[in-house]
Every structure is written in C-alpha cells, then in structure tokens.
C-alpha cells in the first residue's frame, strides 16, 4: 500500500513539474546568468551610497545610530569598508560594515566595544 502511494505521488510530482516547466529553471538560469550580472554590476558607485547602506544595516542590527561614517574603497577586491567615527572626547566602539561594490551585499558587519 505504501509503495503504491509513494509511486503515485512521485508520478504526480513528475507530471506537475514537467508541465509547469520547473525542470527548465536551472537551464534558464544558466543561460541568463551573464545578463543578470551585467545588469547589477557596480551598484554602490560612491561613498555616499555606501554610507547610507551601512547606516541602514547598523540601525537594523544594533538599534539607533547617530554616528558619522567614513568610507574607503578597496579597488582590488571591490569592497567598501565603512567605519563609524566617534565625536572628539567620546569613548566606545564604532560600527564597521563591509559592502560589496558590485551588488550592494553586506559582506560583514561588526561593532567594537
């Protein structure tokens, strides 16, 4: 009984995937991969955009954030490093966010003590 139910279920899943084209998805993704990567290349063009992304990420992870930030681009790895700056005379840690220049992905986010 169980074998028959399993066979029927597998057959139904096969038919559904065949008619919906689900099995074509990996082939379609491979064909369009270059076009997608060209569309989303160099998303974070300048330090202003990198700082805004970092500010949103820090606020999301650590709560409110009133710090100033500086951003530096490492052109060899295409990564923005955005570091918080404390006002003069203040003690404590600052956030550091590393952002991929090409797609805006946050590679790493840390906060000192």
C-alpha positions as a printed NumPy array, in Angstrom:
array([[  0.   ,   0.   ,   0.   ],
       [  2.745,   2.457,   0.986],
       [  4.782,   1.666,  -2.137],
       [  1.767,   2.302,  -4.345],
       [  1.031,   5.657,  -2.67 ],
       [  4.693,   6.686,  -2.997],
       [  4.777,   5.713,  -6.666],
       [  1.605,   7.674,  -7.37 ],
       [  2.943,  10.709,  -5.511],
       [  6.239,  10.614,  -7.401],
       [  4.397,  10.243, -10.701],
       [  2.11 ,  13.204,  -9.921],
       [  5.085,  15.383,  -8.907],
       [  6.873,  14.424, -12.118],
       [  3.867,  15.335, -14.261],
       [  3.33 ,  18.647, -12.444],
       [  6.994,  19.622, -12.726],
       [  7.052,  18.654, -16.405],
       [  4.012,  20.742, -17.325],
       [  4.983,  23.762, -15.226],
       [  8.484,  23.862, -16.668],
       [ 10.064,  23.668, -13.218],
       [ 12.713,  21.295, -14.545],
       [ 13.815,  24.005, -17.016],
       [ 14.624,  26.508, -14.249],
       [ 18.335,  25.584, -13.883],
       [ 18.831,  25.752, -17.662],
       [ 17.129,  29.159, -17.895],
       [ 19.251,  30.494, -15.016],
       [ 22.473,  29.346, -16.675],
       [ 21.555,  30.991, -19.978],
       [ 20.672,  34.347, -18.41 ],
       [ 23.435,  34.476, -15.822],
       [ 25.676,  36.875, -17.774],
       [ 22.838,  39.296, -18.484],
       [ 21.837,  39.438, -14.823],
       [ 25.395,  40.015, -13.644],
       [ 25.803,  42.852, -16.175],
       [ 22.575,  44.493, -15.022],
       [ 23.642,  44.606, -11.39 ],
       [ 27.324,  45.446, -11.724],
       [ 28.716,  48.423,  -9.782],
       [ 25.575,  49.161,  -7.724],
       [ 27.439,  51.046,  -4.976],
       [ 29.147,  53.687,  -7.105],
       [ 30.288,  56.197,  -4.485],
       [ 30.945,  56.6  ,  -0.787],
       [ 27.641,  58.387,  -0.152],
       [ 25.672,  55.295,  -1.224],
       [ 27.999,  53.013,   0.781],
       [ 27.488,  55.143,   3.903],
       [ 23.695,  55.074,   3.516],
       [ 23.677,  51.287,   3.152],
       [ 25.933,  50.977,   6.211],
       [ 23.751,  53.328,   8.249],
       [ 20.637,  51.274,   7.473],
       [ 22.424,  48.   ,   8.285],
       [ 23.819,  49.299,  11.585],
       [ 20.439,  50.654,  12.631],
       [ 18.799,  47.34 ,  11.762],
       [ 21.305,  45.236,  13.706],
       [ 22.336,  47.456,  16.627],
       [ 19.395,  49.845,  17.052],
       [ 19.6  ,  53.623,  16.777],
       [ 22.758,  55.107,  15.341],
       [ 23.829,  58.751,  15.331],
       [ 27.457,  58.234,  14.315],
       [ 29.292,  59.808,  11.428],
       [ 30.882,  57.474,   8.921],
       [ 33.805,  57.414,   6.531],
       [ 34.034,  55.027,   3.588],
       [ 37.046,  53.665,   1.734],
       [ 37.014,  51.538,  -1.41 ],
       [ 39.483,  48.68 ,  -1.822],
       [ 39.634,  48.569,  -5.613],
       [ 41.473,  45.231,  -5.645],
       [ 38.561,  43.399,  -4.005],
       [ 35.724,  45.821,  -4.939],
       [ 34.707,  46.13 ,  -1.296],
       [ 33.659,  49.294,   0.519],
       [ 34.753,  49.497,   4.159],
       [ 32.543,  51.907,   6.087],
       [ 33.702,  52.793,   9.603],
       [ 31.952,  54.867,  12.227],
       [ 33.654,  57.909,  13.737],
       [ 33.105,  58.949,  17.355],
       [ 32.868,  62.624,  18.259],
       [ 36.01 ,  64.038,  19.863],
       [ 36.327,  63.102,  23.525],
       [ 33.904,  60.194,  23.393],
       [ 34.883,  56.68 ,  24.414],
       [ 33.466,  53.491,  22.981],
       [ 33.361,  51.394,  19.862],
       [ 32.174,  52.078,  16.376],
       [ 30.498,  50.022,  13.705],
       [ 32.345,  48.66 ,  10.698],
       [ 30.449,  47.478,   7.638],
       [ 31.98 ,  45.854,   4.573],
       [ 29.848,  46.162,   1.424],
       [ 30.324,  44.56 ,  -1.981],
       [ 30.591,  47.329,  -4.583],
       [ 29.085,  45.238,  -7.387],
       [ 25.831,  44.08 ,  -5.819],
       [ 25.454,  46.043,  -2.552],
       [ 25.631,  42.868,  -0.46 ],
       [ 26.786,  43.309,   3.144],
       [ 29.804,  41.05 ,   3.495],
       [ 30.434,  41.701,   7.196],
       [ 29.147,  43.925,   9.985],
       [ 30.833,  44.345,  13.368],
       [ 30.818,  46.755,  16.277],
       [ 33.658,  47.481,  18.698],
       [ 33.231,  47.981,  22.418]])
